[in-house]
């Protein structure tokens, strides 16, 4: 708080003397600011070399964000070296192959991740909530796609933002789900290499060992859809 204060005091003070205090303050009102996230949802452009390309990196090509799925550095006997990639467009979902000249400059797409919890499904929309701000984000069935077969209420996911918009979300790599339908297990059969299909609480069907029974919880790798172990 800034301001000035003036004191007028007579040379001889007595019991009847008065002290005059005149003040003029510039009062700055206080505001309670909402805590902002440490990372902005709006992108910053980072220049990369094509030599920096690797699996999982996000690139901005033709004004859109892409994720690199595969890459290969090629150095032919004749001609310039190049990098061959397979990329997926976050917006359209299309997968294409694209080649970059070795050493060429490209832009990294600043895709931001924020942890949200899948809370419930409202009609055809999947509702995710920020547990700190209680802000809701809704995704359509077309946005969720095949991931719905692993999605369970109360599951923490990463929602991806680019240019201030939601472009995708990531499931946990490992999920714990309950078996709701499967053929009876074989007693004592814990070492057999056989398997059988099992329906999980989300509707997904996975192959499980013969000893797995209804109501058991299992761990599944969402990247491959394969059974990992009992939970």
Secondary structure, 3 states (H helix, E strand, C coil): CEEEEEEECCCCCCCCCCCEEEEEEECCCCCCCCCCCCCCCCCCCEEEEHHHCCCCCEEEECCEEEEEEEEEEECCCCCCCEEEEEEEECCCCCEEEEEEECCCEEEECCCEEEEEEEEEEECCEEEEECCCCCCEEEEEHHHHHHHHHHCCCCEEEEEEEECCEEEEEECCCEEEEEEEEECCCCCCCCCCCCEEEEEECCCCEEEEECCCCCCCEEEEECCCCEEEEEC
